[in-house]
Amino acid sequence: MASGTTKNILLFSFDDAVAFWKYKTLFGAELKTPNLDRICAHSTAFHSAYCQAPICGPSRASFMSGQSPHQSGVLNREQDVFVRIPSEEMWPYLLKQHGYYSGSAGKVHHGGFKPLPQDKHEIIYSDQPQEFRLDWRLPEQIRMEFGGYRNGYATVDPKYDKRFYDYQSATSAIEFLQTHDSKTPFYRGVGFFGPHGPYITPRAYKEMYKEKAFKAPAEWEAGFARSPFMDQHAPENLKTERWKHWKKSVRNYFSALTHTDHHLGRVWDTLKASPHADNTVVIIISDHGLHLGERRRMRKTTLWEQVANVPLIIHDPDIPQAQVVTDPVALLDVAPTVMDYVGLPAGTNWLGRSLRPMLQGERDPDRAVPTFLDNSSAIRKGKYRFIRYEDGTTQFFDLEADWWQTTDLGPDHPDYAAMRAAHDACCHEHGFDPDSVAVAAQ
C-alpha cells in the first residue's frame, strides 16, 4: 500500500441519469432528489461533466480503465470489453495490487446488470461476484401499469419493495460498510439499475408525481436543428404531439430517478454513521444522460448535450462544503482523481486529469472535453458544443444562449473555424482522426 494512504473510495454508478440539477423545475413538476441534494450540500458538483461515449458499454469501459474509446477500441455495446482491455488495466485492480480491499456489486462495469465473469472478477476484486434480481423480471401479477413510454409499471404493494435491483445493491453496500475492518483501506463500487428503463418502481414513487404538472419547455415550440445522420442512426422514438403520453413518460423517468435517489440515501446514511465517514471519498456518476422528449426522442446514443452531459459529484470529507464547478470535465477524469486521492500514479496512457485540484479552487474553463459515438465526435469547449458526424456534416451550438440546441450556428459563425480546429485537435489527442473517416464516407 502506498505510504500515508488513508482515503477509501466509494463509487456510485447510476444508469441513464440526466444531469439532474438542470431538470429540477424544467418541466414544471419538481424533480425530487432529496438525497443527491443533501450530498451536494457537502460536496463538489461538476455541472459540465461529459461522458466519453453516449452508450453504456463504451462509457463504462472508459471511466473504469482511464482510456478513451478510440484508445481501447471499445466503441459499441456489442464488444467484449475484456477482449480489448485486460482486467489488469482496470483501476480497481491497481488499488488491489497496492493493498486496498477492492469490491463491487451492481452495474459498474458493463454486463447487462449481471456480475462480471468469475475469472475477471477474481482478478480485479477482493470479494465474490453478486447477482441481483432484475426489475423487469417482476411477475405481472404483482405490478400495475401507469402508461407512457415503456408502460410505466409499478409494484402494487410495499411488501415487494425489497425485490428491486437498487434495494439489493444498496443493501449489499450497507452490509459492507457495517462490517469492513476500518484498518484496511477500501474501494467499493455500488452500481444502480435506475433510472434505466423500463422505469419500474414501487407504486408510491409514481404517485409522487402528478402528470398534469408536467409542461414542455417553451423553447421546444420552435423545433430543433436537425441532423440527417442522427435521424438515420438514432431515429425519433417518441410522439411528443401526444402530450399526455409524454407527461406520463417523463413522470415514469422522474419516479425512477427518485427511487434510486432513495437507495443512494440509505448507503450515504450508513457511511456517515460508520467508522469510515471521515476518510472516505464519495464519487457519484452516470454512464450517460438521456433525451426526455426533446427532438421526439426518449433515448441515448446521440451527441447532443442532454445525453453527453452527466452528473458528477465528489464528496471529500476534508472539504465538506457545497461547491459548483462549471468548467468542462470528463468521466475520464475519475481514474486519475482516484489515484490522486490514494497516493498512486495515474496510468501512463490515461488522458484524464485529477479533479482534486478543482475541489481546492483551480479552474480550467477553456478545456475541450470529447464525446465519441463510433466515428462521430463532439466536444464541449467554453460555451460551445461542436459536433462532427461520420458523414462529415457538423453542428455548432451556443449552450449558454441555446441549451436545447434548437439553432445550428453554422460555418459562417465567427467562432466556427476555431471550434472546428479545437474539435479536431481534441480528437487526435484521444486517438481518433475525423478527417480520415469523413474521406472514407464520401
N, C-alpha and C positions, 0 to 999 in steps of 0.2 A: 504493500500500500504506500502511496506517495506520502512523504514526510509532511506532517502537520495537517493532513486532510481530515476534516471532521464533518463536512457537509454531506447529508443524504440528498438524494434526488427522487422526487415523486412526480411522475409524468402522467397527466390525464389526457387521453385522446378521445375527442368527440368525433362523430362521423357525420359529414354533410352539414356541419354547423356554420351558419352565416355569422358575419361579424355583428353579434347581437346588439351591440350598443347603437348601431345605425338604425335598428328596427324597433326601438323602444316604443315610439308612438307613430312610426312612419305610415302605418296602415290604419290609424285611428284607434284601434284596440291596443291597450298596453301589453307589451310582451313581458311576461312575468319571469324574471330570472333572479330571485332574491339571493341565492347563494353565490352566483357569479358576481352580483353587485356587491355583496359584503366582502368577498375576497378581493375585488378590485379596490375596495376602500383601504386595503393594506398591501397593495401590490402595484406593479407597473404594468399598464395595459398598452400594448403596441397597436395603435389604431390603423396603421398602414402596413400590416404584415401580409405576406403573399406566399401562397403555396407555389411549389415549383412544377406542379402538374395538376390540372383540374380534374383529376380522377384518382381513385383511392390507391390502387396498386403502385403506380409510379411515384405518387406523392409520399406514401409511407416508406417506400424503399429509399427515397431521397433523404427524408429527415431522420431516418434511423441509421443510415450509412454515412451521412455527410456528403454524399455525392449527388451532383446534378443529374437529371435524367439522361442527358446525352453523354455524360461521363460513363455512367454504368451501362447504358443501353437499355434500361428498363423504361419503356415508353408507353406501354399499354397494360391493361389489367390481365390479359391472357398470358403474359410472360411469367415464367417461374423466376421470381426474384433471385433465388439462391443459385440458379444456373449462372446468372450474371454477376452476383455479388456474393462472395464466400461468407459464411456465417461469421468468420473471424474478423470481417470488416465492419460488423455492426458495433456501434459504440457501447452498448451494454456488455458485449464480450470484453472490450478493453477495460471496463470497470472491474469486471470479474477477475481479469488477469492481474489486477493491481489490488486485490484484497477485498473488493466490495462483494457483498451479497447481492446478486443480480436476480431479480424476479419480475414476472409479468403475468398478467391474466386479462383476458378480454382482447378486443381487436386493437392492437397497437401496430403490429406488422399486418400486411395484407394477407388474408387467408380465408375470406368468406365467413368471418366470425368464428372460424374454427381455430384451435391452437396450432402452433407450428408442428410440423412432423417431429416425432420424438428425437431423432438424431440431430436435427437442427436446434431444437430447444435445449438439449443437453449441452451443446457447445456454448450457446450464448448465455444460458441462465443457470442459476444455482438450484432452482426449485423444480417441481414437476409440472408439466402442462395441465391446464384445467379447461374443461369444456363446459359451456353453459347452454341451457335450453334457449332456442331461438324464438323471438316474439312471434314470427309469422307461423309458427307451429302450434299456436294456441288453438285448441279444438273449437269448432264452430259453435258448439252448444254452450260455451262459456263467454261468448262475445256478442256484441251488437254492432250495428252499422250506423255511423253518423253522416255518411255521404261525403262527397268531394273526391278529389284525386286519390286513387288507390283505396277508396271506400271508407276511410276513417273509422276503422274498427276500434272498439274499446271493450275491455272486460266488464262483465255485468255485476260483479260482486267484489268488494275489497279483499275477500279471502283469497283471491287469485293474484294479488299484487306481487307476491313473492316469486311468481313464475317468470317475471320479466328478466331479460338478459342483464339490464343495468342494475337491478336489485342484486342479482347474483354476483356481478363483477364488483359492485361496491362492497358487498358483504365479505367477499374474499379479501379485498384490500383492508377492510376494517379488522378482520381477524389477523392479518399480517401485522398491522401496526400495533395491535394489542399484545402480540406475542413475541415480536422480534427483539432480540437482545440488543440493547442500545449501545453496547460496546463495539459492535460490528457495523461499520457504515454500510448503507444500502442504496441501491437503485430499485425502484418498484414502478412498473408500468401499470396503469389502470385504463383498460380500453372499454369504452362505452359503445352501445349499439345506436343510441339516439344522437341526434334526431333523424337518423336514417329512415327512409320509407320501409314499410308502408304506414308508419306513424301510428302504430298501435300503442295505446296507453290504458291505464285504468280509467274508468268512466269519469271519475271526478276531474281529471285533467282536461277532458273535452269540455266538460260543463263549466270550467273556469272562464271560458271564452264564449261570448255571445256573437254569433256570426253576423248579426245586424250591425255590430260596432265596426266591422271592417270596411274600409273605404280605399279605393285605388287612388294613388297619388295623382294630383292634377297634371304632373309632367307627362304621364302616360298618354294623355289625350292627343298630343301632337305626333305620336308614333315614334319609332326608333330608327336610327341609321341601320340599314340592312347590310348584311354580308351574304352574297350568294353562296360563298364557300361554306359558311356556317349553316345556312339554310339547308344545304345538301348533307352536311356531315353531322349536324346536331339539330335536327328539324324541330319545329314547333310541336308541342305535345299537350297544350292546354288551351281550351277555347275560352279566352277571357271575356268574350262578349256574353258568356253565361255567368254573370256576376255572382249569382247565388252559389254556383259551383266553385268559383274562385274563392269566395269568402269561406266556404266550408274547407277548401283545400288548405288555405293559409291557417285557418283555425286548427286543422289537424297538425300542421307543422309546428305551430307555436306550442300546442299542447305537448308534443313530443319533446321539444326543447325544454319546456318547463319540467317535464317528468325527469329527464336526465339531470337537469339542474338540481332537483331534489336529492338524487343519489350522490351527486358531487358533494352536496352539503353534508350528507351523512359521513363521508370519508373525511372531509375537512374538519368537522367537529371532533372526530376520533383522533386525528392528527394533533389538533391543538390541545387535546386533553391527555396526550401521551408524552413520554419522556423524549420523544423526537421533535417536539414542537419548535424548539429554539435552534435546531441545527439542520432543518430540512428545507431545501429549496423546492418550491412547487412550480411546475410548468404546466400550463393548460393550453392545448392547441386543438385544431381540427384539421383533417386532411385537405379539405377544400370547402367552399361555400355552396350555394345553390340558388338558382333562379326561383323566385316565388311569384311567378305570374307575369313579370315583365317580359316583353318580347314573345308573349304567348308560350312561355316555357316554364316548366317546373322540373328542372333537370340540372345536371352538372355538364362537364365536357364542353365548355366554351372558354374563351379567353377574355370575356368581359369582366368588369370589376366585381360584380356581385358573386361570382364564382371564385375568382382568383384571390380576393381579399378574405382573410380568415382571422378568427380570434387568436390572439397570442397574449398570454398573461404570465408574468414571472413574479412569484412571491419570494422575496429574500427576507427571512426573519430579522436580518440586521438592518433592513431598510423598509420598515413596515408602514410606510405612508403611501397614500394614493398618488400615482403619477401617470400621466398620459404622454406617450411618445407618438408623434405624428410622422416622423421621418420613416421612409420606406425601409423595411427589414424583410428577411426571408426565413422560411421554415428551415432552410439550410443552416441557419444560424443556431439552431437548437444544439447540434452536436458540439461545435466549438464552445458554446456557452456552458454546457455541462462539463466539458473538460477543464474549462477555466475555473469553475467552482470546485472541482475535486483536485485541482493541482496537477493535472496531467496535460501533456502537449496535444494540440489538435493534430488530426491526421494530415499527412504530408500532401494529400491530393484534395483536401477539403477547400471549398471555395467560400464557405460561410465565414462569418465573423462572430466573435463572442459579443453578446449583448450586455454583458456585465458592466462595461464602462458607461453604457447608456442609462443604466439604473443610477449611476453616480453623476449624471448630468451631461455627459458628452453627447453631441449630436452630429448627424451626417445627412442633412436634408437633400443633397444632390445625388445621392446614391441611386443607381439603376438596379432594380430588382426584377429578375425574369420569371416568367411562367411559360412552360412549354406544353404543347398539345401535339404529340407526334412531331411533324415537321413544320408546324405553325408555332409562332412565338410572340411574346408580348413583353413589354417592360412597363413598370411604374417608375417614373423619374420626376421629381418635383411635383407639380400639379397635373402632369400629363400622363395619359395612358396611350401607348403606341402599340399597335398590333400589326404583324405581318403574317399573312396566311401562306399556306403551302403553295398556292397558285400564284403568288407574287402580289396579290392585292393587299392593300393596307387600310387601316382605320386609325384615326388620331383624335383623341378626346381631351378636353379640359375638365378634369374631375371636380375642380372647385366650382366651376360655373355650371357643370352638367354631369352630376354624379350618375344619373341613369344612362348616360351616353346616348342621347337622342340625336345629337348633331355631330357628324363627322367633319372635323375642321378642314380636312383635305390637304393636298400637297401644296396649295398656294398660301397656306398659313406661314407667317414669317419664321415660326419655330419648327416647322415640319422637318427641314433638312437636318437640323441639329439633333432632333429626336430620332430621326431615322439612323443617323450615324451612331448615336448612343446605343440604340437598339442593336445594331449590327455588331458593334464592339462588345456589348454585353453577351450576345450570343456566342461570339468567337471565344470569349473568356470561359464560357460554360461548355465548350466542346461542340458547338453547332455552327455550321456555315449556311446561313439562309440563302445566300446567292446561289450556291450550288443546287439547292433544292428547287428554287424558282426556275433556274435554267432547265433542269430536268423535267419540270412540269410543263414546259412550253412545247 
